[in-house]
Every structure is written in structure tokens, then in C-alpha cells.
Amino acid sequence: MNKTFLHKTLSLITALSLLTGCNIQDADGILADDTSNDPASAASTTLTPATPFTGDTYIMESSLTSVGQELADAEDDGDIEDAIAGIEIVQNYDTTLSVPTYITRQDDTWFIVDCYHNRVIYSDELNAPLDEWYIMSGDATQPHTIASDGSVYMIDDTENNRVLIYEKVNDKFIHTQTFYDIGNRPHYTVYNEVTDTFYVWSSTTGELYCFRHTADSTRMYLTDIRRIDELNGIYVRSFSIIDGYIYFVSGVSDTDSAGASNILMCDLDTLDVKEKYTVPAEVAGMVQISKIQDYYYISVSTDTTGSQDYATIIKTASLSDLSQGKYEDIYSECFIGGGTPYYISNVEDTFFLTEHRLKDHSIWSFKVTDNQITDVTSIF
């Protein structure tokens, strides 16, 4: 490689997955330190900052796209312009979303993963009409999330079992790299600044794929595949890194619904199970677990049978209380209810909820104050 694609910057995506309580007015919400009497909090640890990745040891190097190869071979700015000359900036042509799954902001640009439209769109203005946004990616089939460290943008290409890498070159988002055969239906992607690692979850094989790049290049490498055997064959939609541990939400399984009905708290480096929390059947088809202030907030898609009639958002002070049915259902109280809430993201002091099955209410924003949800607004 004669030239790195882009120089690494210090900016990164802050896509923390969070949620909580309620009030449809304007107010401020500030993230607080995680404290509670839950055993998980008592056992909190601190992630060890990663040593710089040298590129010497890895499992797999990314496959370069044709444009990615041209950029890798580019010797000067003219070569770069020639490489991307055929890439057009395409305006979004839909006025509505079709099962959006994630929204976030990187630097000053907003991104929405429009899952059933098979694209990721972007805009400098959050409130711009959807047909004034632009298409970042149309190469994925039913993508679910996007994550960035400020240099590269990683998208899970769920139905193709791939991971797509984009880079911003001269104000154009370019698909430069691809990883193939990444588990089965990779479903959730996070960049963690402390470990300097992108984590991609294979939603039905119990595998966590880890990706990194060196400080002076954007060429991506698969550096580790971590496994948790008891989640193999269970549909688990996401994970969350909380208090230094990684939490996997309860999932659903065609063969062993009871075995799937557990939240697992694991060591991030080894995926060794440290705590297991059994959950009731009616909330077992979870989407995401988040911690903010004194509570855990969990979005639920289905029960153990896969019925979306049980879709909701619940709130609990202790994960141990879930097995006894001790939780508060806050979905219809804080939002309209009746849809399927999905992923929650956080940008500065504002949180965002994506959901489907509700016309004209597919993305919400809200804030949190004193364990209560405030400022609930339907954006799209």
C-alpha cells in the first residue's frame, strides 16, 4: 500500500445505547455515573486501554473494493480525485422510512440506518425532510447499525453476512473495504474508544467479531473472534458495554426458549459468563439493554414465541428483579405504544429511539432528568 486512505482523527462516534422514565415537555437530561445496588454494578470493572494496533498479528485483512484499491495506490491528490470521480452523491428519494433501526451523529453529520430500504442516509440537518438527505450506502441488505471512530465507518450488512467499511474522501462517502463471511446475520456494531476496537455481533452464532486499524492507516483487520457457546443458535439482537462488562440481551430460540431467556453479563475480553439473569417469557425477545442513572432500560421486540404483541420498553433498578416480574412498563406512558421499539442511541444530552409498526412515528428524541424521560418528540 503506497498511501493510507485517510489520516486518523481524534473524533469518534458516541453511540451509547441508553434510555429511561417520562414527561412530554422540554427539559434537560444529563448522563450520570452508573450506580445501583445491583450485583452487576457492585462487580463493575474498568476496561484496560488498548495498546496501539501494529497490524502484525490478525486473523483476516479486509478485501478492498475497486475504488478502495485505487485509493490505496494513489500517489497524490490528483490520483485520489481520479479514483472517486465516478462516485456520485445521490439524494435520498423516499419521504418516509421503512423500519429504521439506528440513528446517530458523527462530527456534524447525522446518519439513519433505514433497514428495509437497504440503505444508510445522512444529512447535516437532523430536521431536514427525508428526501433532502443523501444516500451514504445502498450496498447492504437490511443493515441494522453504523459505527465510526472518526476515520472509518462500519456498517453491518445483515442479510449478506458481511461488514462494509466506508471512508469520507473529499466530501464523498466511499465504500472502500469489505469483510465477508462474518457469522450469521451480523446485527449490531459498536466502536469502543478505550479498547480502540469495533465490535460486530453475529446475531445467531454467539460470536463477537473484533476489528481494528493502525494509527497511520484506515486498512481494517479482523483481530479476534470471541465466542459464547451457550448463545449459539439463539437469536440475540444486541450487546451493551456497561461498567466494563459486556451484556447480551435475552433472545429467542426455536429449540430452547427457556435457555434463551437470560441476560448474560460477560467479561469483554473472554466472554466468560460472570452473571446470568433469568427473565420472564413475555419480555424474553429483547432488543437492547441500557443503563442510565439508577435504572436499566430494556427495549423488547417479542415474547419467547416471537409475538410482537408484547413489544414494549421496561425499566428496572436491578436485573435480578426481572425474574420476579419486578419492572415498570414505560412504553405507552412515555411514547404512543403499540409499535416495536428498537435501538436507543445518545448524542450529547439527547437520546433517540427507533421503532417500527407505527406510521409517522419511527424515530423519537427525548431527554432524561432525575430518572425520568422528558422532552419526548416524534422526529420522523
Backbone torsions as a table, in degrees:
resi	resn	phi	psi	omega
1	MET	NA	122.5	-175.1
2	ASN	-86.3	-22.8	-174.3
3	LYS	-151.3	136.6	175.6
4	THR	-71.2	154.6	-177.9
5	PHE	-65.6	-58.9	-177.8
6	LEU	-143.3	149.1	176.9
7	HIS	-74.9	141.9	-179.9
8	LYS	-68.8	135.2	176.3
9	THR	-107.4	171.4	-179.6
10	LEU	-86.4	-10.9	-179.9
11	SER	-74.1	154.0	179.4
12	LEU	-152.2	164.3	180.0
13	ILE	-77.7	138.2	177.4
14	THR	-112.8	67.8	-175.1
15	ALA	-97.1	63.3	176.5
16	LEU	-75.4	141.1	-177.4
17	SER	-99.7	105.6	-171.0
18	LEU	-140.8	160.6	178.8
19	LEU	-171.5	161.2	173.5
20	THR	-179.4	-178.6	-164.9
21	GLY	-18.2	-97.7	162.2
22	CYS	164.6	150.9	-178.2
23	ASN	166.6	116.3	-175.0
24	ILE	-91.7	76.4	179.6
25	GLN	-148.9	-175.3	176.0
26	ASP	-98.8	132.9	176.1
27	ALA	-166.0	176.1	-179.1
28	ASP	-99.5	148.5	174.4
29	GLY	-132.4	128.8	-176.7
30	ILE	-123.9	131.0	177.4
31	LEU	-63.8	133.2	177.8
32	ALA	-112.1	165.5	175.6
33	ASP	-64.4	147.1	179.6
34	ASP	-76.2	113.2	176.6
35	THR	-141.1	135.6	175.7
36	SER	-168.8	177.1	178.2
37	ASN	-91.8	5.7	-179.0
38	ASP	-67.9	141.7	178.4
39	PRO	-54.4	-33.3	-179.6
40	ALA	-62.8	-40.4	179.0
41	SER	-70.2	-38.6	179.4
42	ALA	-62.4	-28.1	-177.4
43	ALA	-97.9	17.4	-175.0
44	SER	-60.7	151.6	-179.7
45	THR	-131.7	180.0	178.7
46	THR	-120.7	130.4	178.3
47	LEU	-67.4	140.8	177.4
48	THR	-84.1	124.2	179.0
49	PRO	-57.0	137.9	-176.8
50	ALA	-72.9	144.8	169.6
51	THR	-76.1	152.2	-178.3
52	PRO	-56.7	138.3	178.3
53	PHE	-79.4	128.4	-176.4
54	THR	-97.5	-15.3	-177.7
55	GLY	82.3	5.8	-178.2
56	ASP	-80.4	-33.3	-176.3
57	THR	-125.4	124.6	-180.0
58	TYR	-164.3	167.8	179.4
59	ILE	-89.7	-42.8	-175.0
60	MET	-151.8	141.6	172.7
61	GLU	-96.6	147.4	-179.5
62	SER	-62.4	155.3	170.8
63	SER	-90.4	128.1	179.2
64	LEU	-80.6	138.3	169.6
65	THR	-73.1	172.5	-180.0
66	SER	-61.6	-41.5	178.2
67	VAL	-69.1	-38.6	177.3
68	GLY	-59.4	-38.6	178.3
69	GLN	-67.1	-40.9	178.6
70	GLU	-62.8	-40.1	178.6
71	LEU	-68.0	-36.9	178.1
72	ALA	-64.3	-32.1	-178.0
73	ASP	-89.6	-7.9	-174.7
74	ALA	-62.2	137.0	-179.4
75	GLU	-101.7	-23.6	-178.0
76	ASP	-152.9	-179.9	-177.9
77	ASP	-61.5	-33.1	178.4
78	GLY	-64.4	-41.7	177.4
79	ASP	-63.1	-38.3	179.1
80	ILE	-64.3	-45.8	179.1
81	GLU	-62.1	-39.3	178.2
82	ASP	-64.3	-38.3	-177.4
83	ALA	-65.3	-35.8	-174.8
84	ILE	-103.3	5.9	-175.6
85	ALA	-58.8	-33.5	-177.6
86	GLY	-84.9	-1.7	-180.0
87	ILE	-88.6	118.4	179.9
88	GLU	-99.1	145.4	172.4
89	ILE	-84.7	115.8	-172.9
90	VAL	-106.2	127.7	177.9
91	GLN	-76.4	141.3	178.2
92	ASN	-62.4	140.4	-174.8
93	TYR	-113.8	11.4	175.7
94	ASP	-111.4	145.2	179.6
95	THR	-98.1	-5.0	176.8
96	THR	-133.4	165.2	176.8
97	LEU	-98.3	154.9	177.5
98	SER	-124.7	97.0	-177.0
99	VAL	55.6	64.5	173.1
100	PRO	-67.1	140.8	-177.6
101	THR	-115.8	-20.1	-175.9
102	TYR	-156.4	145.3	174.6
103	ILE	-138.7	139.2	178.4
104	THR	-157.7	175.7	176.5
105	ARG	-131.7	136.1	172.7
106	GLN	-121.4	122.5	-173.1
107	ASP	55.7	-118.8	-178.7
108	ASP	-108.6	16.8	-176.5
109	THR	-114.5	133.1	177.5
110	TRP	-94.1	144.1	179.0
111	PHE	-130.2	136.5	172.7
112	ILE	-123.3	129.2	173.3
113	VAL	-89.2	106.7	-176.8
114	ASP	-96.2	82.9	-163.9
115	CYS	-55.2	-54.8	-174.6
116	TYR	-79.6	-9.5	168.9
117	HIS	-89.3	-0.9	176.3
118	ASN	58.6	43.0	-179.7
119	ARG	-154.1	163.2	169.1
120	VAL	-117.4	129.5	-178.3
121	ILE	-115.6	159.7	-177.2
122	TYR	-144.0	158.0	-179.8
123	SER	-162.0	150.1	173.5
124	ASP	-80.7	-15.8	-178.8
125	GLU	-119.4	117.0	-178.3
126	LEU	-60.1	-39.1	-173.5
127	ASN	-91.0	9.4	176.6
128	ALA	-66.1	144.6	175.1
129	PRO	-54.9	146.4	-173.9
130	LEU	-60.1	-31.3	179.2
131	ASP	-80.9	5.7	171.3
132	GLU	-107.7	1.5	171.0
133	TRP	-79.6	174.4	-179.9
134	TYR	-124.0	154.6	-178.0
135	ILE	-88.9	115.5	175.1
136	MET	-80.5	-46.3	-177.5
137	SER	-138.8	132.7	170.3
138	GLY	-125.2	16.4	-174.5
139	ASP	-92.7	-11.8	-176.5
140	ALA	-98.5	152.9	174.4
141	THR	-108.4	113.7	-177.8
142	GLN	52.0	57.8	173.8
143	PRO	-66.1	156.4	-178.0
144	HIS	-117.7	-37.8	-177.3
145	THR	-143.4	165.5	174.4
146	ILE	-137.0	142.6	177.0
147	ALA	-139.8	153.2	-178.2
148	SER	-147.6	150.1	171.2
149	ASP	-107.3	10.2	-178.8
150	GLY	97.4	-15.7	178.8
151	SER	-111.0	-44.6	178.3
152	VAL	-123.7	156.6	178.5
153	TYR	-121.2	124.3	-176.1
154	MET	-110.9	129.7	-179.1
155	ILE	-123.0	131.1	174.6
156	ASP	-82.2	120.0	179.2
157	ASP	-93.1	82.1	-163.2
158	THR	-56.5	-54.2	-172.3
159	GLU	-78.3	-9.7	176.9
160	ASN	-106.1	4.0	179.6
161	ASN	53.8	43.9	-178.9
162	ARG	-128.4	166.2	168.5
163	VAL	-124.4	128.5	-178.2
164	LEU	-106.5	137.4	179.2
165	ILE	-113.6	126.4	176.9
166	TYR	-116.0	152.3	174.4
167	GLU	-135.3	148.7	178.4
168	LYS	-94.7	114.5	-177.4
169	VAL	-123.7	114.5	179.6
170	ASN	50.6	49.0	176.0
171	ASP	69.7	12.8	174.7
172	LYS	-117.2	137.1	174.9
173	PHE	-86.7	120.6	-172.4
174	ILE	-116.6	129.2	172.8
175	HIS	-77.8	104.6	-173.2
176	THR	-104.5	-27.3	-173.0
177	GLN	-142.8	156.2	179.2
178	THR	-143.1	142.4	167.5
179	PHE	-114.5	129.6	-179.4
180	TYR	-102.6	161.4	174.4
181	ASP	56.4	48.4	177.3
182	ILE	-94.7	86.7	177.3
183	GLY	60.2	-144.2	178.4
184	ASN	-131.6	115.3	-178.5
185	ARG	55.7	62.9	174.3
186	PRO	-55.8	130.3	-158.2
187	HIS	-128.9	-16.4	-174.1
188	TYR	-153.4	130.3	-174.5
189	THR	-130.4	133.0	-178.6
190	VAL	-138.2	140.4	168.0
191	TYR	-104.5	129.3	177.5
192	ASN	-110.4	121.8	-175.0
193	GLU	-67.7	-39.9	-175.7
194	VAL	-63.1	-46.3	-179.6
195	THR	-87.5	-5.5	-179.8
196	ASP	50.9	47.9	-173.9
197	THR	-138.7	139.6	167.8
198	PHE	-90.3	130.1	177.7
199	TYR	-112.3	129.2	178.3
200	VAL	-123.6	127.2	-175.8
201	TRP	-98.8	123.1	172.4
202	SER	-83.0	112.8	-161.1
203	SER	-71.0	-14.5	-178.2
204	THR	-127.3	4.3	-177.6
205	THR	-115.6	-0.7	-179.6
206	GLY	69.0	30.1	-176.2
207	GLU	-118.9	136.0	176.7
208	LEU	-113.8	115.4	-178.1
209	TYR	-94.4	133.3	-175.8
210	CYS	-114.9	131.0	-176.0
211	PHE	-129.0	143.2	177.8
212	ARG	-145.9	166.3	169.4
213	HIS	-139.4	161.2	179.6
214	THR	-74.1	167.7	-177.2
215	ALA	-69.8	-24.6	-175.0
216	ASP	-106.9	11.2	-179.6
217	SER	-151.0	156.2	176.1
218	THR	-103.6	6.9	176.7
219	ARG	-65.8	124.2	-173.4
220	MET	-93.7	148.9	179.8
221	TYR	-132.4	138.8	168.3
222	LEU	-81.1	114.4	-172.7
223	THR	-102.1	-20.9	-176.8
224	ASP	-162.5	150.0	170.3
225	ILE	-127.2	111.9	-179.4
226	ARG	-102.2	143.6	-172.5
227	ARG	-128.8	146.2	170.5
228	ILE	-128.0	102.8	-167.6
229	ASP	-58.5	-35.6	-175.1
230	GLU	-72.8	-9.1	175.2
231	LEU	-97.0	-2.8	176.1
232	ASN	-66.0	123.9	-178.6
233	GLY	92.2	-2.5	177.7
234	ILE	-108.2	133.5	179.5
235	TYR	-80.6	105.5	-179.4
236	VAL	-116.4	120.8	-168.4
237	ARG	-82.6	-22.7	-176.5
238	SER	-165.9	175.4	172.5
239	PHE	-137.3	163.7	176.1
240	SER	-139.5	137.8	175.0
241	ILE	-95.7	110.6	-175.3
242	ILE	-130.5	129.4	177.8
243	ASP	52.4	34.2	176.2
244	GLY	85.1	-5.3	177.4
245	TYR	-110.2	162.1	176.5
246	ILE	-108.0	129.0	-178.1
247	TYR	-109.5	132.4	175.0
248	PHE	-109.5	128.0	-179.2
249	VAL	-69.1	159.1	172.8
250	SER	-62.7	145.9	-178.3
251	GLY	-127.0	-163.1	179.0
252	VAL	-129.1	151.1	-178.4
253	SER	-145.1	142.2	177.7
254	ASP	-73.2	-21.6	-172.8
255	THR	-106.9	-28.2	-174.8
256	ASP	-148.2	78.8	-177.2
257	SER	-63.6	-37.7	-179.2
258	ALA	-64.1	-42.7	179.6
259	GLY	-66.3	-25.5	-179.1
260	ALA	-80.9	-16.7	-171.1
261	SER	-85.2	57.2	179.1
262	ASN	-142.6	139.9	165.4
263	ILE	-88.9	133.3	179.6
264	LEU	-112.4	129.6	171.6
265	MET	-103.3	121.0	-171.9
266	CYS	-127.7	159.4	170.1
267	ASP	-68.8	130.8	-175.5
268	LEU	-65.6	-36.4	-176.0
269	ASP	-75.9	-33.5	-173.6
270	THR	-115.4	-17.8	-171.7
271	LEU	62.6	19.9	171.0
272	ASP	-64.3	134.2	-178.1
273	VAL	-75.6	123.5	178.8
274	LYS	-100.0	-35.8	177.7
275	GLU	-143.7	149.2	177.2
276	LYS	-131.7	128.8	-177.5
277	TYR	-120.1	113.4	178.8
278	THR	-75.7	141.9	-177.9
279	VAL	-125.8	153.8	179.0
280	PRO	-63.9	152.1	-177.3
281	ALA	-58.4	-34.1	-174.5
282	GLU	-71.4	-15.7	178.5
283	VAL	-120.9	16.2	-172.9
284	ALA	-71.3	-27.9	179.8
285	GLY	-83.2	65.6	-173.6
286	MET	-75.3	158.4	175.4
287	VAL	-106.6	-49.1	-172.6
288	GLN	-157.1	145.5	173.6
289	ILE	-118.2	135.8	-178.6
290	SER	-135.1	154.3	176.9
291	LYS	-125.4	126.5	175.5
292	ILE	-145.0	134.6	-176.9
293	GLN	51.4	-121.4	-171.6
294	ASP	-100.5	8.0	-172.8
295	TYR	-133.9	155.5	167.3
296	TYR	-97.2	138.7	177.3
297	TYR	-121.9	130.5	-173.2
298	ILE	-128.9	121.9	172.8
299	SER	-88.4	138.9	-174.2
300	VAL	-122.9	130.3	178.5
301	SER	-94.8	-44.1	-175.5
302	THR	-147.0	173.6	166.8
303	ASP	-88.5	-168.5	-177.5
304	THR	-67.0	-20.5	-179.2
305	THR	-87.8	-6.7	-179.1
306	GLY	91.9	11.3	-179.0
307	SER	-81.6	124.4	177.6
308	GLN	-78.1	-0.3	174.1
309	ASP	-62.7	-18.0	-178.0
310	TYR	-99.3	6.2	-178.9
311	ALA	-60.1	133.4	-176.6
312	THR	-169.1	-176.7	170.0
313	ILE	-127.8	128.9	179.9
314	ILE	-118.9	160.3	-175.3
315	LYS	-135.9	133.2	179.2
316	THR	-148.1	147.1	178.1
317	ALA	-80.6	-20.5	-177.5
318	SER	-143.8	129.5	177.1
319	LEU	-64.3	-26.2	178.2
320	SER	-66.0	-24.0	-178.6
321	ASP	-75.7	-17.2	-175.2
322	LEU	-60.8	-38.6	-177.6
323	SER	-62.6	-23.3	178.8
324	GLN	-97.1	7.5	179.7
325	GLY	73.6	20.1	-179.3
326	LYS	-91.0	88.6	176.2
327	TYR	-156.2	161.1	-179.7
328	GLU	-108.3	128.7	175.8
329	ASP	-86.6	115.5	-173.8
330	ILE	-113.7	2.8	-172.2
331	TYR	-63.0	-55.8	-177.0
332	SER	-73.6	-22.2	178.8
333	GLU	-72.5	-40.9	-174.7
334	CYS	-97.2	-27.2	179.6
335	PHE	-124.9	-169.6	-178.8
336	ILE	-73.3	-37.6	-173.9
337	GLY	82.5	164.5	177.6
338	GLY	93.0	-9.8	176.5
339	GLY	-102.1	-161.0	176.2
340	THR	-123.1	99.8	178.8
341	PRO	-66.3	144.2	-175.6
342	TYR	-124.1	-119.1	-174.2
343	TYR	-85.9	149.3	176.3
344	ILE	-113.3	136.4	176.1
345	SER	-129.7	167.7	-173.9
346	ASN	-135.7	128.2	173.6
347	VAL	-128.4	113.6	-176.0
348	GLU	54.1	-121.5	-175.8
349	ASP	-99.2	14.3	-177.2
350	THR	-118.7	141.1	178.9
351	PHE	-112.1	154.4	-177.4
352	PHE	-132.5	135.5	178.1
353	LEU	-117.3	127.9	170.1
354	THR	-99.6	148.1	176.8
355	GLU	-155.5	163.6	176.9
356	HIS	-133.2	173.2	-175.0
357	ARG	80.7	1.5	176.9
358	LEU	-119.1	118.2	178.3
359	LYS	-67.9	132.4	176.9
360	ASP	67.4	11.8	175.5
361	HIS	-139.1	68.4	-176.0
362	SER	-106.1	-18.6	174.0
363	ILE	-138.6	127.9	178.1
364	TRP	-115.7	152.0	166.3
365	SER	-118.7	154.2	178.0
366	PHE	-162.7	167.0	174.5
367	LYS	-124.1	173.7	-177.0
368	VAL	-136.4	129.3	176.7
369	THR	-137.0	128.4	177.3
370	ASP	49.7	49.0	177.1
371	ASN	65.3	19.2	179.0
372	GLN	-124.3	138.6	175.9
373	ILE	-77.2	132.5	178.5
374	THR	-132.7	173.7	173.1
375	ASP	55.8	37.9	-178.0
376	VAL	-70.5	122.6	-177.2
377	THR	-136.7	133.3	174.0
378	SER	-84.8	117.5	-177.6
379	ILE	-90.1	-48.2	179.2
380	PHE	-131.5	NA	NA
